[in-house]
Structure formats: structure tokens, C-alpha cells
Amino acid sequence: MLSACHINLGDYESGLAALEPLNDSSVTLSTDLRALVENNLALALLLRDFNTAQRDKSLARAVALLDHAYQTYPCVLTYRTSRALLLAATNRSQDALALLEYTNYARGSQDDRANHQLARAFALRRLNRNEEAEQALAAGLKLSKKQLPWLTTIGLTPATAKR
């Protein structure tokens, strides 16, 4: 889906522009496609406004969107990971870590396992558990073979890169 490409490249506005028309209630989508749109829209909102005055409003909308996708498909690792990112962003990092304690991550794709570790790193960093966060971040970056501009958006860069 084009929106995911835009979001992964850090072009959140283009991702939102592709998703908003699909999220219109007059558009009929299958349940699985609706969940995908809601997930990607929630992530684009979180990332676009993470460091802006719009953050709280966008987070509230993102949580509502992702709650529906996650409740519909709680076993889909992408939605579980996205929910964990939102929980951590809304100061519920302990809940995020609990959500990430899911055995099926071990059977997930390489991207699923990478994103799992990156979400763990974000939640751990928000709890000031920096050593654990660095380990999770390193594990996630090792598994991921992509450039991930969104990590910089949420302030998730290795401590060695900050020096």
C-alpha cells in the first residue's frame, strides 16, 4: 500500500492524503482492509504530529482508530506493535511492554521482530530504562534492513549516535 511507503519514508502528509479518503465512512471496505487503513492512519497521525502542538489531538484520534483495528485483529503483529507505540506515546509504557510480551513475535517475519524490538526500545526509553532500551534498539536495527526515518521522529536513535 502506497501509504505505508510514504510513512516508512517519513512523508507522513502524503501517507495521510492517501488514507483519509479511504477512511471516509461512505467508502465500503472489507474488515481486513479497514483495519489496515486505520492502523496506517493512526501511525501517520502519531508520527506527523509527534513533536507539534497538535500532538494530543492527533494521539486521541490515532488511539481511537487503532483501538478498532487492534480489537478486530489482536493477533496481527503489526497492529499489536502499532498499539504498543501509541500506548508508550500516551505515557502508558508499562501497558505497551505488557502488550509486547506476546509469544507469537518469535514466529513473526523479520520485519515484525524488528518492529517489536523498536517498539520495546521506545517504551523502555520512555520509562528511562535506557540500558534495556539501547539493547532493544540495537536488536531492532540489526533485524531491520530498511532506513526508518520515523525512529528519528520519535527520538529513538542509538546513544552512540547522540555523541
C-alpha positions as CSV (number, residue, x, y, z in Angstrom):
1,M,0.0,0.0,0.0
2,L,1.3,3.4,-1.0
3,S,0.5,5.0,2.3
4,A,2.9,2.6,4.1
5,C,5.7,3.5,1.8
6,H,5.1,7.2,2.4
7,I,5.0,6.7,6.2
8,N,8.2,4.5,6.2
9,L,10.0,7.2,4.2
10,G,8.9,9.9,6.7
11,D,6.4,11.6,4.3
12,Y,3.5,11.5,6.8
13,E,1.4,14.1,4.9
14,S,1.4,12.0,1.7
15,G,0.5,8.9,3.8
16,L,-2.4,10.8,5.3
17,A,-3.5,12.1,1.9
18,A,-3.7,8.6,0.6
19,L,-5.5,7.2,3.6
20,E,-8.1,9.9,4.6
21,P,-10.3,9.3,1.6
22,L,-10.3,5.5,2.3
23,N,-11.3,6.2,5.9
24,D,-14.4,8.1,4.8
25,S,-17.4,6.3,6.2
26,S,-19.1,6.3,2.8
27,V,-16.3,4.1,1.4
28,T,-17.1,0.4,1.8
29,L,-14.0,-1.6,2.7
30,S,-13.6,-5.2,3.8
31,T,-12.9,-5.6,7.5
32,D,-9.3,-6.5,7.0
33,L,-8.7,-3.6,4.6
34,R,-10.5,-1.2,7.0
35,A,-8.1,-2.4,9.8
36,L,-5.1,-1.8,7.6
37,V,-6.2,1.7,6.8
38,E,-6.9,2.5,10.4
39,N,-3.5,1.2,11.5
40,N,-1.6,3.2,8.9
41,L,-3.7,6.3,9.5
42,A,-3.0,6.1,13.3
43,L,0.7,5.8,12.7
44,A,0.8,8.7,10.2
45,L,-1.1,10.9,12.7
46,L,1.2,9.8,15.6
47,L,4.4,10.5,13.6
48,R,3.3,13.7,11.8
49,D,2.3,15.4,15.0
50,F,4.6,13.8,17.5
51,N,6.7,17.0,18.1
52,T,3.9,19.5,17.5
53,A,1.2,21.4,19.4
54,Q,-1.3,19.1,17.6
55,R,0.1,16.0,19.3
56,D,-2.6,15.4,21.9
57,K,-5.4,15.8,19.5
58,S,-3.8,13.6,16.9
59,L,-2.9,11.0,19.5
60,A,-6.5,10.8,20.7
61,R,-7.7,10.2,17.1
62,A,-4.9,7.7,16.5
63,V,-5.8,5.8,19.6
64,A,-9.4,5.5,18.6
65,L,-8.5,4.4,15.1
66,L,-6.0,1.8,16.3
67,D,-8.2,0.5,19.0
68,H,-10.7,-0.7,16.4
69,A,-8.0,-2.3,14.2
70,Y,-6.4,-4.0,17.2
71,Q,-9.7,-5.2,18.8
72,T,-10.7,-6.7,15.4
73,Y,-7.3,-8.4,14.8
74,P,-5.4,-8.7,18.1
75,C,-3.1,-11.4,16.8
76,V,-1.8,-9.3,13.8
77,L,1.6,-8.3,15.0
78,T,1.7,-5.1,13.0
79,Y,-1.4,-3.8,14.8
80,R,-0.1,-5.0,18.2
81,T,3.2,-3.2,17.7
82,S,1.4,0.0,16.5
83,R,-0.8,-0.1,19.6
84,A,2.3,-0.5,21.8
85,L,3.9,2.5,20.2
86,L,0.7,4.6,20.8
87,L,0.5,3.3,24.4
88,A,4.1,4.4,25.0
89,A,3.4,7.8,23.3
90,T,0.5,8.3,25.7
91,N,2.5,7.6,28.8
92,R,1.4,4.0,29.2
93,S,4.7,2.4,28.6
94,Q,4.1,-0.4,31.1
95,D,1.0,-1.3,29.2
96,A,3.0,-1.2,26.0
97,L,5.6,-3.6,27.3
98,A,2.9,-6.0,28.6
99,L,1.3,-6.0,25.1
100,L,4.7,-6.7,23.6
101,E,5.1,-9.8,25.8
102,Y,3.4,-11.9,23.1
103,T,4.9,-15.3,22.2
104,N,3.9,-15.0,18.5
105,Y,6.5,-12.4,17.9
106,A,9.1,-15.2,17.9
107,R,7.3,-16.7,14.9
108,G,6.8,-13.3,13.1
109,S,8.6,-12.1,10.0
110,Q,12.0,-10.4,10.3
111,D,10.2,-7.0,10.0
112,D,7.7,-8.0,12.7
113,R,10.5,-9.0,15.0
114,A,12.4,-5.8,14.2
115,N,9.4,-3.6,14.8
116,H,8.7,-5.5,18.1
117,Q,12.2,-4.6,19.3
118,L,11.9,-1.0,18.2
119,A,8.6,-0.6,20.0
120,R,10.1,-2.2,23.1
121,A,13.0,0.3,22.8
122,F,10.6,3.2,22.6
123,A,8.6,2.1,25.7
124,L,11.7,1.3,27.7
125,R,13.2,4.7,26.8
126,R,10.0,6.5,27.9
127,L,10.5,4.6,31.3
128,N,14.1,5.8,31.5
129,R,15.3,2.2,31.3
130,N,18.0,3.3,28.9
131,E,20.3,0.3,29.0
132,E,17.5,-2.1,28.1
133,A,16.2,0.4,25.5
134,E,19.6,0.5,23.9
135,Q,19.7,-3.3,23.7
136,A,16.3,-3.5,22.2
137,L,17.1,-0.7,19.7
138,A,20.3,-2.4,18.7
139,A,18.4,-5.7,18.2
140,G,15.7,-4.0,16.1
141,L,18.2,-2.1,14.0
142,K,20.1,-5.3,13.4
143,L,16.9,-7.1,12.2
144,S,15.7,-4.2,10.1
145,K,17.2,-3.9,6.6
146,K,15.4,-0.6,5.9
147,Q,16.0,3.1,6.6
148,L,13.5,4.1,9.2
149,P,13.1,7.9,9.4
150,W,10.2,7.5,11.9
151,L,12.7,6.5,14.6
152,T,14.3,9.9,14.5
153,T,10.8,11.5,14.6
154,I,10.1,9.8,18.0
155,G,13.6,10.5,19.2
156,L,14.7,6.8,19.0
157,T,18.3,7.0,18.0
158,P,21.2,4.9,19.4
159,A,23.0,6.6,22.3
160,T,26.2,6.2,20.3
161,A,24.7,8.4,17.5
162,K,24.0,11.2,20.0
163,R,27.6,11.7,20.9
